[in-house]
């Protein structure tokens, strides 16, 4: 049985694509590139154990610019592979 390993280059490039896409979306704030959907927790969840307080929060905002950034990142991966 062959165990598949995660290709870290793809993950890093996709994350870079999201960041660049988000940057482009905020730069062109009034254009269609900033249109998208946000989902996640509205307020963070706190776990108070008495001696330790843990705060959890998670939110993702996907815009058209971030989708374009991820697509470009995947095309770059195919070119360097």
N, C-alpha and C positions, 0 to 999 in steps of 0.2 A: 504494500500500500504506500503510495507516494504522498508525502505530506507537502502541501503547498505553503511556501513562505510568503509573507507580506513583502511586497516590493516598496521599500521606504522611499525610493525616489519618486514614485507615483504619488504617494501620500503627501510628501513635501511639496511637489509641484502643484497639486490640487489646492493645498492650503495657501500657497503663494498666489495661485490664481484667484482664490476667494478674496485675499487681501488686496490685490491689485484691482480687482473688480469693484470692491467696496470703495477703494480710493477714487476710482474713476466715477462711481456713482455719486459720491459726495462732492466731487469737483463739478460735475454737471448736474447740480441739484434740481434744477427746474426742467430737465429733459426726461424723455421716456426711459432712459437708462436707469433711473433711480426708482422705477416702479417695481414693486415686489411684495413679498409676504414675509412677516416675522412670526415666529412661533417659539415657544419655550415657557419658562416660568416668569410671571409678571413680577413677583416679589420673591426674594430668596427665602429658602427654607432653613430654619435654624434648629440645630440639635444641641440642647443644653444638657451636658452630662454632670454638671456641678463643678467639676474641676477643669472641664474643657468645653468650649463652645465651637461647634462646627457650623459653617454657613455654606449652603449649596445653592448655586444659581446656574442657569443655563438658558441661553437665548440665541437663536439663529435668525439672521435676516438674509433672505435670498432675493437678490435683485437681478434684473436683466443684465446689468454690467458684471455681476459676479458670475453669472452663467457664461457670459462671453469670456471672462478671465479664466474660468476653469476649462473651457473649450480650447482656448489658446494654450494653456498649460499642457493639456493632453496632446495637442498637436506637436508641441515642442518635445514632449516625451517620445512621441513616435519618431521624430526626426533624429533625436540623439540615441535612440535605441537601435 
